[in-house]
Amino acid sequence: MAPYKFPLERVLNHKESLKELQVGKVKEIDVLIQRAEERRESLESEVDRISNSILQQRGKELSAGELLGYYRRMGIVREEIARVAKEIEGLLERRSKEMEVLLELHREIKMLEKLKEKGLSEYRAMELKREIEMIDEANVVRYARKE
């Protein structure tokens, strides 16, 4: 009995390699999102630190320059937080698109695997039928020799 050869095996292998690449892209985006989240958290803690330093100065007199410096720094940090938030939003959108591609590849692979399983079961049924025919033919020949 010759082994079963799935006609679309090369396509299936190609789709699986594309899926692996796509998984890598999604993981890379996840890392970028994590780094951006960490950056946003550090910026938010910097805002808290600046606010606390202003509160600690409450009893003391602050010059206009010092106060202006605090507000400028706070504005810069808040702008950076907004920029990082937009970056995270873009990364999440990009991840969503990449996940759609990954899910489509997964569906295609599942479809090809089902076709392969169906072809294999049909092949086995045909091979079994051939074996039965060969056994029947051998029995007919043997019976004819006895007669």
VEXDRENNU-377559 format. One record per residue: x, y, z of N, C-alpha, C, CB in turn. Coordinates in steps of 0.2 Angstrom, whole numbers, padded with zeros to 4 digits, always signed. Glycine has a CB too. Layout:
VEXDRENNU-377559
XYZXYZXYZXYZ ...
end
This chain:
VEXDRENNU-377559
+0004-0006+0000+0000+0000+0000+0004+0006+0000-0005+0000+0006 +0004+0010-0005+0008+0017-0006+0005+0022-0001+0007+0019-0013 +0009+0026+0002+0007+0031+0007+0003+0036+0003+0013+0034+0010 -0002+0039+0007-0006+0044+0005-0002+0051+0004-0012+0045+0009 -0003+0054-0002+0000+0060-0003-0006+0065-0004+0005+0060-0010 -0006+0070+0000-0011+0076+0000-0009+0080-0006-0012+0079+0007 -0013+0082-0011-0011+0086-0016-0010+0093-0014-0017+0086-0021 -0013+0095-0009-0012+0102-0007-0007+0103-0001-0018+0105-0005 -0003+0098+0000+0002+0098+0006+0007+0104+0006+0006+0092+0006 +0009+0106+0000+0013+0112+0000+0010+0118+0002+0016+0113-0008 +0003+0119+0000-0001+0125+0001-0002+0125+0009-0007+0124-0002 -0003+0119+0012-0004+0118+0019+0002+0120+0023-0006+0111+0021 +0008+0118+0021+0014+0120+0024+0016+0127+0023+0020+0116+0021 +0014+0130+0017+0015+0137+0016+0011+0141+0021+0014+0139+0009 +0005+0139+0022+0000+0143+0026+0002+0142+0033-0007+0140+0025 +0005+0136+0035+0007+0136+0042+0013+0140+0043+0009+0128+0043 +0018+0141+0039+0024+0145+0040+0021+0152+0040+0029+0144+0034 +0016+0154+0036+0014+0161+0036+0011+0162+0043+0008+0162+0031 +0007+0157+0046+0004+0158+0052+0009+0159+0058+0000+0152+0054 +0015+0155+0057+0020+0156+0062+0023+0163+0062+0026+0151+0061 +0024+0166+0056+0026+0173+0055+0021+0178+0058+0028+0174+0047 +0015+0177+0056+0010+0181+0059+0010+0181+0067+0003+0179+0056 +0011+0175+0070+0011+0175+0077+0017+0179+0079+0012+0167+0079 +0022+0179+0076+0028+0183+0078+0027+0190+0077+0034+0181+0073 +0023+0192+0072+0021+0199+0072+0017+0201+0077+0017+0201+0065 +0012+0197+0079+0007+0199+0085+0011+0199+0091+0002+0194+0085 +0016+0195+0092+0020+0195+0099+0024+0201+0099+0024+0189+0099 +0027+0203+0093+0031+0209+0093+0027+0215+0094+0034+0210+0086 +0021+0216+0092+0016+0221+0093+0015+0221+0101+0010+0221+0089 +0014+0215+0104+0012+0215+0111+0018+0217+0115+0011+0207+0113 +0024+0216+0113+0030+0219+0116+0030+0226+0116+0036+0216+0114 +0028+0229+0110+0028+0236+0109+0023+0239+0113+0027+0238+0102 +0017+0236+0114+0012+0239+0118+0014+0239+0125+0005+0234+0117 +0017+0233+0127+0019+0233+0134+0024+0238+0136+0022+0226+0136 +0029+0240+0132+0034+0245+0133+0030+0252+0133+0039+0245+0127 +0026+0253+0129+0022+0259+0129+0018+0260+0135+0017+0260+0122 +0015+0255+0137+0011+0255+0144+0016+0257+0149+0007+0248+0145 +0021+0254+0149+0026+0255+0155+0029+0262+0154+0032+0250+0154 +0030+0265+0148+0032+0272+0147+0026+0276+0150+0033+0273+0140 +0020+0275+0148+0014+0279+0151+0014+0279+0158+0008+0277+0148 +0015+0273+0161+0015+0273+0169+0020+0277+0172+0015+0265+0171 +0026+0277+0169+0032+0280+0172+0030+0288+0171+0038+0279+0168 +0027+0290+0165+0026+0297+0165+0020+0299+0170+0023+0298+0157 +0015+0295+0171+0010+0296+0176+0013+0297+0183+0005+0291+0175 +0018+0293+0184+0021+0293+0191+0025+0300+0191+0025+0287+0192 +0028+0302+0186+0032+0308+0185+0027+0314+0187+0035+0309+0179 +0021+0314+0184+0016+0319+0185+0014+0319+0193+0009+0318+0181 +0013+0313+0196+0012+0313+0203+0018+0316+0207+0011+0306+0205 +0024+0314+0205+0030+0317+0208+0030+0324+0208+0036+0313+0205 +0029+0327+0202+0029+0334+0201+0024+0337+0205+0028+0336+0194 +0018+0334+0205+0012+0337+0210+0014+0337+0217+0006+0333+0208 +0017+0331+0219+0019+0331+0226+0024+0336+0228+0022+0324+0228 +0029+0337+0223+0034+0342+0225+0031+0349+0225+0040+0342+0219 +0026+0351+0221+0023+0357+0222+0019+0357+0229+0017+0358+0216 +0016+0352+0231+0012+0352+0237+0017+0353+0243+0008+0345+0238 +0023+0350+0242+0028+0350+0248+0030+0358+0249+0034+0346+0246 +0030+0361+0243+0032+0368+0243+0027+0373+0246+0034+0370+0236 +0021+0370+0248+0015+0374+0249+0016+0380+0255+0009+0370+0252 +0020+0378+0260+0021+0383+0265+0026+0388+0263+0023+0379+0271 +0030+0387+0258+0035+0391+0256+0033+0395+0251+0042+0387+0254 +0036+0401+0250+0035+0405+0244+0038+0403+0238+0036+0413+0246 +0035+0403+0233+0038+0401+0226+0038+0407+0222+0033+0395+0223 +0044+0407+0218+0044+0412+0214+0040+0411+0207+0052+0414+0212 +0038+0416+0204+0035+0415+0197+0038+0410+0193+0033+0422+0194 +0045+0411+0192+0049+0407+0188+0048+0399+0190+0056+0409+0188 +0049+0398+0197+0048+0391+0199+0041+0388+0197+0050+0391+0206 +0036+0392+0199+0030+0390+0197+0029+0389+0190+0024+0395+0200 +0031+0393+0186+0031+0393+0178+0034+0386+0176+0033+0399+0175 +0040+0385+0179+0044+0379+0178+0040+0373+0179+0051+0379+0181 +0037+0373+0185+0033+0367+0187+0027+0366+0182+0030+0368+0194 +0024+0371+0180+0018+0370+0175+0021+0368+0168+0014+0377+0175 +0026+0371+0166+0029+0369+0160+0031+0362+0160+0035+0373+0158 +0034+0360+0165+0036+0353+0165+0030+0348+0165+0040+0351+0172 +0025+0350+0169+0019+0346+0169+0015+0346+0163+0014+0350+0175 +0015+0352+0159+0012+0352+0152+0016+0347+0147+0012+0359+0149 +0023+0347+0148+0027+0343+0143+0025+0336+0145+0034+0345+0144 +0025+0334+0151+0024+0327+0153+0017+0325+0151+0025+0326+0161 +0012+0329+0152+0005+0327+0150+0005+0327+0142+0000+0333+0152 +0008+0331+0138+0008+0330+0131+0011+0323+0129+0012+0336+0128 +0017+0322+0133+0020+0315+0131+0015+0309+0133+0027+0315+0136 +0012+0310+0138+0007+0305+0140+0002+0304+0135+0003+0307+0147 -0001+0310+0132-0006+0310+0127-0003+0306+0120-0008+0317+0125 +0004+0308+0119+0007+0305+0113+0008+0298+0114+0014+0308+0112 +0009+0295+0120+0010+0288+0121+0003+0285+0121+0014+0287+0128 -0002+0288+0123-0008+0285+0123-0011+0284+0116-0014+0290+0127 -0009+0289+0111-0011+0288+0104-0007+0283+0101-0010+0295+0101 -0001+0282+0103+0004+0277+0101+0001+0270+0103+0011+0278+0103 -0001+0269+0109-0004+0263+0111-0011+0262+0107-0006+0264+0119 -0015+0267+0106-0021+0266+0102-0019+0263+0095-0025+0272+0102 -0014+0266+0092-0012+0264+0086-0010+0257+0086-0007+0269+0083 -0006+0255+0091-0003+0248+0091-0009+0243+0092+0002+0248+0097 -0014+0245+0096-0019+0241+0098-0023+0240+0091-0024+0244+0103 -0024+0245+0087-0028+0244+0081-0024+0240+0076-0029+0251+0078 -0017+0241+0076-0013+0237+0072-0013+0229+0074-0005+0239+0072 -0013+0228+0081-0013+0222+0083-0020+0218+0081-0013+0222+0091 -0025+0222+0081-0032+0219+0080-0032+0217+0072-0037+0225+0081 -0029+0221+0068-0029+0219+0061-0024+0213+0060-0026+0225+0057 -0019+0213+0063-0014+0207+0063-0018+0201+0065-0008+0208+0066 -0022+0202+0071-0025+0196+0073-0031+0193+0068-0029+0198+0080 -0034+0198+0065-0039+0196+0060-0035+0192+0054-0042+0202+0056 -0029+0194+0052-0025+0190+0047-0024+0183+0050-0019+0194+0045 -0021+0183+0056-0020+0177+0060-0026+0172+0060-0017+0178+0067 -0031+0175+0062-0037+0171+0062-0039+0168+0055-0043+0175+0065 -0039+0172+0050-0040+0170+0043-0035+0164+0041-0040+0176+0038 -0029+0165+0043-0024+0160+0041-0026+0153+0045-0017+0162+0043 -0028+0154+0051-0030+0148+0056-0036+0145+0052-0032+0151+0063 -0041+0148+0050-0047+0145+0047-0045+0142+0041-0052+0151+0045 -0040+0145+0037-0038+0141+0030-0034+0135+0032-0034+0146+0026 -0030+0135+0037-0026+0129+0039-0031+0124+0041-0021+0131+0044 -0036+0125+0045-0041+0120+0048-0045+0117+0042-0046+0124+0053 -0046+0122+0037-0050+0119+0031-0046+0114+0027-0052+0125+0027 -0039+0116+0026-0035+0112+0023-0034+0105+0026-0028+0115+0021 -0033+0106+0033-0032+0099+0037-0038+0095+0037-0031+0101+0044 -0044+0098+0037-0050+0094+0036-0050+0090+0029-0057+0098+0037 -0048+0094+0024-0048+0091+0017-0043+0085+0017-0046+0097+0012 -0037+0086+0020-0032+0081+0021-0035+0075+0024-0026+0084+0024 -0039+0076+0030-0042+0070+0034-0047+0067+0029-0045+0073+0040 -0051+0071+0026-0056+0068+0021-0053+0064+0016-0061+0073+0018 -0048+0066+0013-0044+0063+0007-0041+0057+0010-0039+0067+0004 -0038+0057+0016-0035+0051+0019-0040+0046+0020-0031+0053+0025 -0046+0047+0023-0051+0042+0024-0053+0039+0018-0056+0045+0028 -0054+0043+0013-0056+0041+0006-0051+0036+0003-0058+0047+0001 -0045+0038+0004-0039+0034+0002-0039+0027+0005-0032+0038+0003 -0040+0027+0012-0040+0021+0016-0046+0017+0014-0040+0022+0023 -0052+0020+0012-0057+0016+0010-0056+0013+0003-0064+0020+0010 -0053+0016-0001-0052+0014-0008-0046+0008-0007-0049+0019-0012 -0041+0009-0003-0036+0004-0002-0039-0003+0001-0031+0006+0002 -0044-0002+0006-0047-0007+0009-0052-0011+0003-0052-0005+0014 -0055-0007-0001-0059-0010-0006-0055-0014-0011-0063-0005-0010 -0049-0011-0013-0044-0015-0017-0042-0021-0014-0038-0010-0019 -0040-0021-0008-0038-0027-0004-0043-0032-0004-0036-0026+0003 -0049-0030-0003-0055-0035-0003-0056-0038-0010-0062-0032-0001 -0055-0034-0015-0056-0037-0022-0050-0041-0023-0056-0031-0027 -0044-0040-0021-0039-0045-0022-0040-0051-0019-0032-0041-0020 -0042-0051-0013-0043-0057-0009-0049-0061-0012-0045-0055-0001 -0054-0058-0014-0060-0061-0018-0057-0064-0024-0065-0056-0020 -0053-0061-0028-0050-0064-0034-0046-0070-0033-0046-0058-0038 -0042-0069-0027-0038-0075-0026-0042-0081-0023-0033-0073-0020 -0047-0079-0020-0052-0085-0018-0055-0088-0024-0057-0082-0013 -0057-0084-0029-0060-0087-0035-0055-0091-0038-0063-0081-0039 -0049-0089-0039-0044-0093-0042-0043-0099-0039-0037-0089-0043 -0042-0099-0032-0041-0105-0028-0047-0110-0029-0040-0103-0021 -0053-0107-0028-0059-0111-0029-0059-0115-0036-0065-0107-0028 -0057-0111-0041-0057-0113-0048-0052-0119-0049-0056-0108-0053 -0046-0119-0045-0041-0124-0046-0044-0130-0042-0035-0121-0042 -0048-0129-0037-0050-0135-0033-0055-0139-0037-0053-0133-0026 -0059-0136-0041-0064-0139-0045-0061-0142-0051-0069-0134-0048 
end
